[in-house]
């Protein structure tokens, strides 16, 4: 999606989860850059995708054991545009470069009416993440600049590390950067384990502002993403689940016909819940 285009497609990118994260115990992640054992494959769970007339994959990492479970093995290692799930590294880069000085950082709305009503107002950092205000994060990216953005994406080891084209659009429709579902999980594991080259302050701020919802005893932290890639509608829901002292990291990727974009807005989260229930992470 071009930076100056704001129809429904720009509008859809992830209207956040339920309000504000809650505090919970933080389990210690494995120190290796990935799971300790070979992944297990739940091939039968792909039926949950078929029931919803979508394809894609789901990756789940049990942080304590390092056990990785994959649904949709063909897609799990296939790189895709991150869309607004890139707001996670974008936030970290903004904080580390000083473009985002603190959690109270705010930007004035430019007056351009966009298709998502909640975008059409001033935003601070938490509200921009919660409502997935694309214009806010595009302005953050412009202030970071291409040189610093390229350097930091490489330092974070995010996806294919390709930052080409407009700095405010390379993670949107058919943009240059790509990341697979397994890479999304590996990136979040390193983030939560404190293994990224960023300060604890930046990590703590990010963890506080990622939208969260409570289901039973579990807190699901998650960031969505939505857009078009290669003529298809693509959706993401990535994050982590805390339940007592247990933590899991997940990435759900879905794709369907181009006209299904709006249908994916609720579907990504609902499908993720179904997959987490199947894995006995939530009830």
N, C-alpha and C positions, 0 to 999 in steps of 0.2 A: 504494500500500500504506500503510495506516495505521501510525502509529508503534508502536502496541501490538499489532500482529499479526505473528506470526513463524512461519507455516507454511512449507511448501516454497517458496512464491513469494518470501517474504522471504529464504529461505535460498539461493536460487539465484544471487543477484546476482554473479556473477563470482568464481569461485575462481581466483586469480591464475595467472600463467604460471610458467615454470620459474624457478629461484632466481636471485636477485640480478643486477643489471645489471653489465655489464663496461664498462671505460673504453674510449673510442675517440676518434679525431680528430673534431672538431666543425666541419663545413663551415659556411661563412658563408651565411646565408639571404638571399634578396632583401629589399630594404628596403621594397618596396611591400606593401600589405596584401592580398596575393593573388598569383596566378600572373601572369607577364609576358605570356602569350599566351592566346588563346582555348582553352578546353578541347578535348581530343580525346575522342571517344566510341568505346568498344570494345563495340559492341552485341552482337557474337557471344558475348562472355564471360558474358552473362546466362544462357547454357546451364549454367554452373557452379552457378547458383542453382537452376535448374529441376531439374537432376539430383538435388538434395537436397530437392526439394519445398518450397522456400522462395522468397520474393520479397525484394526489397530493393535495395541499391546498394553500390557500392564506389568510393571516391575515392582517388586516388593522386597525390601531388605530388612531383615531382623537385625538390628544394630548389635545386640548383645552377642548373638551367635555367629553373625556374619553370613547367615543363610539367605540366599537370594532365590526368589521364586519368580518365574517368568510365565506370563500368559501371552501367546502370540509371538512365538520365537522368531518368525520371519521379520517382524517389524521392530522388535526390541532393540536391535543394533542398527537400524536404519536411521540416518540423520534427517531431521526436519527443521524447518524454521521454528524458532521458539515462541514467536509472537510475544504476548505480554508476560509470559513466564520469565522473559529477560528482565523484567523489572527487579528481580532478585539481584543479579549481578550489577545492573544499572544503579541500584541503590548503594551497593557496596562501593562501587567505583566513585559515585558522587560523594560519599562520605570520606573516602580515602584521599580524594583530590581536594577536598575542602569546598567543592561546589555546593554540597549539602553540608552546612556547618553543624547542624544538630537536628534533633527530632522535631523541633518547632519550625523548621524551614518551610516557608510558604511562598506561593506565587500567585499573582493577580491573574484572574481570567482575562483573556484578550478580547472578550466580547463576541467571538465567533460562535454561533449557535451550532452545536453538534448533536448527533442523533441520540446520544445518551444524556438524558436530562441532568443526571447527577454530575456530569462533567462541566455543565454550564454555570460555573461559579468559581470563586477563589478556592484554592486547595492548599492544605499543608501536607507534609510528608505522609502522616498516617492516613489521612482521608484520600490522598491520591492513590495510595496502595490499595486501600479498601475498595474504592470505586473504580480502580484501574484506569485512572484518567490518563489517556494516552498523550494528550497535549502537554501535560505536566512533565512527564518523563522525556518527551521529545525536547523540551526546553532544557532539562537537565543535561541531556546528551549534547545539545549544541554548546552549552557552557563547558562541558568536559572537553569537547573538541576531538577531532579525528585522531590526532597524534596520541593524546593521553588515552583515549578509548581503546585504540589498537594495542597500545602497550599493556594496558590493564587486562584486557580480554585474554591476551597471551599469558600474562602472569597468573591469572586465575585458572588457566587451562580449560577455558569454557568452550566446549564443542569443537568445531573445526578452526576456531580462532580467526575466522575470516571477517574483517570489517571493511567492506567496500561499498561505494556509493554514498548517498547522503547519510551523515552520522546520526540523523534523527529517524532513519527508516530502515537500517540494515537488518533489523530483527523482525520486521513486519512482512507483509505479503511478498513472497518470492524474494526475500532479502538474501544477503550473502551468507549470513551465519547459519549454521546448522548444528543440531545436537540430537542425539538419539535418546530414547527413553532410559536406557542403561546409563548413559553419560549424565543425564539429569540426576539420577539417583546417586551416582558416584560424586558428582559435584556437591550435592546437598550433604552427603556423608562427610566430605572434607570440610564443608562449611561448619556443620554442627559439631564436628570433632575438634575444631579450632586449628585445622591444618592448612587453611588458606592464608596467603600472605597479606592478611588484613588485621586490624586491631580488634581486641576483644570488645572495645566500645562499638565499633561498626557492626560486629556480629550481633551484639546485644540489642542494638537499635533495630536491626533488621528483624530479628526474632520477635520483637515486641510488635512490629507493625504488620507482619504477615497475617492476613485474616485467619480467624480460627472459629470453629464451632464445636460444641460439646454434644456428644452422642453417648448417653449412658455415662460410663466412667472414663471414656476416651475423649481426648481433645484432638481434633483434626485441624492441623495448620495447612493451608493450601493456597497456591496461586494458580490462577487459570490463564489460558491463552487461547486465542481464536483468530482465524483468518483463512486466506486462500493460499494454497500452494499447488502449483502445477494443475490448476483447474479444478481442484477438489477443496471441499471445506475441511479444515483441520482444527482440532481442539486439543488442549492440554489441561490437565489438573495435576500439579506436582507439589510435594510437600512432605510432611512427617506427621506421625500420630504418636501421642504420648498417652499411656494408660498406666497409672501408678509409676512404677520404676522401669517400665518397659517402653522402648521406642522402636518404631518402624519408619522407614523412609520409602516413599512410593512415587511412581510416575505413571500416569494414565495418558495414553495418546489415542485419539480417535480420528477417523477420517470417513468422509461420505461424499455424496454428490454435492456440487457447488451450491445448489439451492437449499441445502440442509443446514446452512450456517446458523440460522436463528434457533433451529431445533437443538443444536448442540449446546446452547447456553446452559440449560438445566441438565442436559443429558450427561455431560462430563462428570459432574459431581455425583449424580444419582448412580451412574455406572461404577464409579470409584467406590461408593458406599457398598454396592452389591459385591464387588470384588473383595473389599476389606472384610465383609461379613463371611464370605466363603473361606477366607484365610483365617477366620477366628480372631481377627484383630479388633473388630467391633462387633456388637451384638444388636 
